[in-house]
Amino acid sequence: MLNILKNTETKKMLEKIDNIEKGSWIDLQKPTESEIKRVVEETGVDEILLKSALDEEETSHIDTDDNQLLVSINMPITEKNNKGKYYTTMPIGILIVNDDYIITISSGKINLVDMLSKKKKIVGEIATYKKSRLAFQLLYITAVEFLKYLTYMSNDLEAFEDNLTKSMSNNELLKLINYQKSMIFLNTALKTNQSVIERLKRGKLIKLYEEDQDILEDAAIENRQAIEMATIYGEILNGMTDIYGTVVSNNLNNVMKLLTSITVILSIPTLIASILGMNVIFPFDTGVSGFYIAMAITIIITISVAVWLNKKDMLK
């Protein structure tokens, strides 16, 4: 999908346009070959540089080629596999071409315009003709997205803890593996994103205007906060992994304890019935009244043992 957006100092309203013009923002989401070819031909951007951002294994970095600058960062996304939901990242390329165009490209559909609009009070208005500011705004919302996804993970972990205390199945273990994978992806992406931000703060690659420095500094602060949160949740996950085996073992012991107690209770009437089945003389009537006496004795002993086991927490 190809979106071309533009506004000017005199016309602040962001509009979609059909033709690629200088000062416009070209947003490529899961682009086709024809869309890439059009952008390459009309902007003069290096095709290899543009397509490099579509590599799903691409790490955050900065590339320069003549008057073209690529800032590649990673954005958090949600995916699913046979083990359930997990969080991972997707590379996004931000290209400034000859100081005429800014191009964003990703292998998936990420609505960057909507993200920026929601944070307008913090990052300010979108100005396609201020390319460095727009790049810094995109870095900021990326850091904010990581904070949001880490909050999602925190909520998931709280729900997971409740299930973990009762579970003995492999499903919870598979979910735990997914969470660990997610944390590795997010933590690695955050650290590489921070390296990109710190490099940009030096002002050697993109000219830093005074009014834009605050946005870049805010992006660095938000990203550092996300790194700290990811570190904390990583430690929590490691702790949960350590206790998982203990919890499963404890749950199994509780089940075995309950089954043993039930076996003891059921063995009492079995034992009494076996004794009464012997071909010997008993000290009470062996007729109907004797049957009721034997049943009463059996019930009293069984209930007494059950009450005693319950007091010892053997039936929980």
Residue pairs with C-beta under 8 A, 6 or more apart in sequence:
1 28
1 29
1 30
1 31
1 35
1 109
2 26
2 27
2 28
2 31
2 35
2 38
2 39
3 16
3 26
3 27
3 29
3 113
4 16
4 17
4 18
4 19
4 20
4 21
4 24
4 25
4 26
4 27
5 14
5 15
5 16
5 17
5 24
5 25
5 27
5 113
5 126
5 128
6 14
6 15
6 17
6 21
6 23
6 24
6 25
6 128
6 129
7 13
7 14
7 15
7 126
7 127
7 128
7 129
8 23
8 129
9 127
9 129
12 125
12 127
14 113
14 126
14 128
17 24
20 26
20 38
20 39
20 42
20 43
20 101
22 100
22 101
23 100
23 101
23 128
23 129
24 101
24 102
24 128
25 101
25 102
25 103
25 104
25 126
25 128
25 134
26 39
26 43
26 101
26 102
26 103
26 104
27 103
27 104
27 112
27 113
28 35
28 36
28 39
28 103
28 104
28 105
28 106
29 105
29 106
29 108
29 109
29 110
30 106
30 107
30 108
30 109
31 39
31 54
31 105
36 47
36 50
36 51
39 45
39 50
39 103
40 46
40 47
40 50
43 97
43 100
43 101
43 103
44 97
44 98
45 68
45 95
45 97
45 101
45 103
46 65
46 68
49 63
49 65
49 68
49 70
49 95
50 93
50 95
50 103
50 105
52 58
52 63
52 70
52 72
52 93
53 70
53 72
53 91
53 92
53 93
53 95
53 105
53 106
54 91
54 93
54 105
54 106
54 107
55 91
56 90
56 91
56 107
58 72
58 91
59 72
59 74
59 91
59 188
59 192
60 72
60 73
60 74
60 91
60 189
60 192
60 193
60 195
60 196
61 72
61 192
61 196
62 69
62 70
62 71
62 72
62 196
62 199
62 200
62 205
63 69
63 70
63 72
64 70
64 205
67 97
67 98
67 99
68 95
68 96
68 97
68 98
69 95
69 96
69 205
69 206
70 93
70 94
70 95
71 93
71 94
71 95
71 96
71 135
71 139
71 196
71 200
72 91
72 92
72 93
72 94
72 196
73 91
73 92
73 94
73 138
73 139
73 142
73 193
73 196
74 89
74 90
74 91
74 92
74 142
74 189
74 192
74 193
75 89
75 90
75 91
75 92
75 106
75 110
75 142
75 145
76 87
76 88
76 89
76 90
76 145
76 146
76 148
76 149
76 186
76 189
77 87
77 88
77 89
77 90
77 108
77 110
78 85
78 86
78 87
78 88
78 149
78 152
79 85
79 86
79 87
79 88
80 86
81 178
83 174
83 175
83 177
83 178
84 174
84 175
84 178
85 156
85 178
86 178
86 179
86 181
86 182
87 149
87 152
87 153
87 182
87 185
87 186
88 181
88 182
88 185
89 185
89 186
89 189
90 106
90 107
90 108
90 110
91 106
91 107
92 104
92 105
92 106
92 110
92 112
92 138
92 142
93 103
93 104
93 105
93 106
94 102
94 103
94 104
94 135
94 138
95 101
95 102
95 103
95 104
95 105
96 102
96 103
96 131
96 132
96 135
96 206
97 103
99 131
101 131
102 128
102 131
102 134
102 135
104 112
104 138
112 138
112 141
113 126
115 141
115 144
115 145
116 123
116 126
116 137
116 138
116 141
117 126
119 137
119 140
119 141
119 144
120 126
122 140
122 218
123 137
123 140
123 141
123 215
123 218
124 133
124 137
124 215
126 134
126 137
127 133
127 134
128 134
130 212
132 206
132 207
132 208
132 209
132 212
133 209
133 211
133 212
133 215
135 206
136 200
136 212
136 215
136 216
136 219
137 215
139 193
139 196
139 197
139 200
139 216
139 219
139 223
140 215
140 216
140 218
140 219
140 222
142 193
142 219
142 223
143 193
143 219
143 222
143 223
143 225
143 226
144 222
146 186
146 189
146 190
146 193
146 222
146 223
146 226
146 230
147 222
147 225
147 226
147 229
149 186
150 186
150 226
150 229
150 230
150 233
153 179
153 182
153 183
153 186
153 233
154 233
156 179
157 179
157 233
157 236
157 237
157 240
160 172
160 175
160 176
160 179
160 240
161 240
163 172
164 172
164 176
164 240
164 244
164 247
165 247
166 251
167 247
167 248
167 251
168 248
168 251
168 252
168 255
172 244
173 244
176 237
176 240
176 241
176 244
179 237
180 237
180 241
183 230
183 233
183 234
183 237
186 230
187 227
187 230
187 231
187 234
190 223
190 226
190 227
190 230
191 227
193 223
194 220
194 223
194 224
194 227
197 216
197 219
197 220
197 223
198 220
199 205
200 206
200 216
201 208
201 216
201 217
201 220
208 216
254 316
257 314
258 314
258 315
258 316
260 314
261 309
261 314
261 315
262 315
264 305
264 309
265 302
265 305
265 306
265 309
268 298
268 301
268 302
268 305
269 298
269 302
272 294
272 297
272 298
272 301
273 298
276 282
276 294
282 290
284 290
284 293
285 293
306 315
309 315
310 316
